[in-house]
Amino acid sequence: MKKHLLATSAIALGVAAAPAAAQDWNLDWGGYYNTHIAYSDVSGTAIAPGADFDGINIVGDGEIIFTPSVTLDNGLTFGINVQMEAQNGGGGADGIDESYITISGDSLGRIEIGGENSAGYKSMVGAPGVGSFAIMSASVSTVAPIAHAFRQAAGSPWTEVGGNNDVQRISYFTPSFNGLTVGVSYAPGNNTNASNAGAFNRNNTYATDIFDIGLNYSQSFGTVDLTVGARYGTGDAAALTVVTPATAGPDGLDGTADDVAAVTGPNTASDPETWGIGMQVGFGAFTVGGHYAENDNGAIGGAGDQEGWSLGATYDIAGPWSVGLQGFNGQTDGGAGVPDVEYNAYKLAGSRELGTGVSWDVYAIYAENQNVGNVANNDRDATIIGTSINLSF
């Protein structure tokens, strides 16, 4: 049985056993590249008059991942993980989205220091799925104008406090105890994507002193495989907030001597939090599972708070094929008397293994945003039919 349980649980990559003997640096590297060709049919009241999003899209997604490591005489393994995006970012710049060092050993467990997701994020489990086009990520927005909540509960099981991503942090994962691994993380602030924040004013930074904890349990009981993940995270809200924004002075020009400075005051918002729990069960050729998660983003009255859930099932057909059905529902609170914004997506997919590190996917997806801009019945809908070639090495 293919282990879909492990494929969707990031913590399964966690604590690697270190060899006892010393060795030279192992200059490992690898990566993946997925190329999608998809046709989108888009409609809805939230589509601007005259706009046309129907048609064929070609999308590439890939990374080159460098993972050199060395094992010392004491049995500890020191390593580096640098992940370079294979697609150009704005201005033609290549992005490094994750960059950190690791220290691991049999009895130590694993330490990660640098720009990486939290232990809570890595511990979570979502609904099982088939194929490389994920509906519980921003993938849908690459082929249709469907908005997606990044790193928050209205878009994914894998949440972070305030939606931070790959911030500079330190994480520790225990060794596995009969399938149970516990991880904790601390990040000073929420500067994202493996960038150095430098000195920052904690009084007016959205989230500081971010703590996360995650638990992941993976075990087999006869012919049944079970994986459970849970996480909690919180950070400190800014002590101050802008009461009156800065404005131009009597001359009406910004950046001149008569500008009126912003007025700040005590921040009455609550501290941001996130939590989630997910599970997958595998029996025979089937795997089923799902999750539930929330983000409390601290705004008065709950505006911007998020929740989401997923359900899914996969089946490994005898031979090279696997098929799966997956659904996701996410909601962002609009506040008192304001409609919630929703993201809903459903995917039916099949994947065929063509050889080592090579697979071919076909998929059909329906995705929608409801109440766009917190306006009732202001919707976008997309039907997507696509195929992809996926390479991993």
Stockholm file with secondary structure:
# STOCKHOLM 1.0

chainA/1-393         MKKHLLATSAIALGVAAAPAAAQDWNLDWGGYYNTHIAYSDVSGTAIAPGADFDGINIVGDGEIIFTPSVTLDNGLTFGINVQMEAQNGGGGADGIDESYITISGDSLGRIEIGGENSAGYKSMVGAPGVGSFAIMSASVSTVAPIAHAFRQAAGSPWTEVGGNNDVQRISYFTPSFNGLTVGVSYAPGNNTNASNAGAFNRNNTYATDIFDIGLNYSQSFGTVDLTVGARYGTGDAAALTVVTPATAGPDGLDGTADDVAAVTGPNTASDPETWGIGMQVGFGAFTVGGHYAENDNGAIGGAGDQEGWSLGATYDIAGPWSVGLQGFNGQTDGGAGVPDVEYNAYKLAGSRELGTGVSWDVYAIYAENQNVGNVANNDRDATIIGTSINLSF
#=GR chainA/1-393 SS CCCHHHHTBGGGGCCCCCCSSCCCCBCCEEEEEEEEEEEEEEECTTSCTTCCCCEEEEEEEEEEEECCEEECTTSCEEEEEEEEEEEECGGGCEEEEEEEEEEEETTTEEEEEEECCCHHHHHCBCCCCCSSCCSSSGGGGGTSCCCCCTTSTTTCSSCCGGGCCSCEEEEEECCCBTTEEEEEEEESCCCCTTCCCCSCCTTSCSEEEEEEEEEEEEEEETTEEEEEEEEEEEEEECSEEEEECCBCCTTCCTTSTTCBCCEEEECCCCCCEEEEEEEEEEETTEEEEEEEEEEECCCGGGTTCEEEEEEEEEEECSSSEEEEEEEEEEEECCCTTSCCEEEEEEEEEEEEEEETTEEEEEEEEEEEEESGGGCTTCCEEEEEEEEEEEEEC
#=GC SS_cons         CCCHHHHTBGGGGCCCCCCSSCCCCBCCEEEEEEEEEEEEEEECTTSCTTCCCCEEEEEEEEEEEECCEEECTTSCEEEEEEEEEEEECGGGCEEEEEEEEEEEETTTEEEEEEECCCHHHHHCBCCCCCSSCCSSSGGGGGTSCCCCCTTSTTTCSSCCGGGCCSCEEEEEECCCBTTEEEEEEEESCCCCTTCCCCSCCTTSCSEEEEEEEEEEEEEEETTEEEEEEEEEEEEEECSEEEEECCBCCTTCCTTSTTCBCCEEEECCCCCCEEEEEEEEEEETTEEEEEEEEEEECCCGGGTTCEEEEEEEEEEECSSSEEEEEEEEEEEECCCTTSCCEEEEEEEEEEEEEEETTEEEEEEEEEEEEESGGGCTTCCEEEEEEEEEEEEEC
//
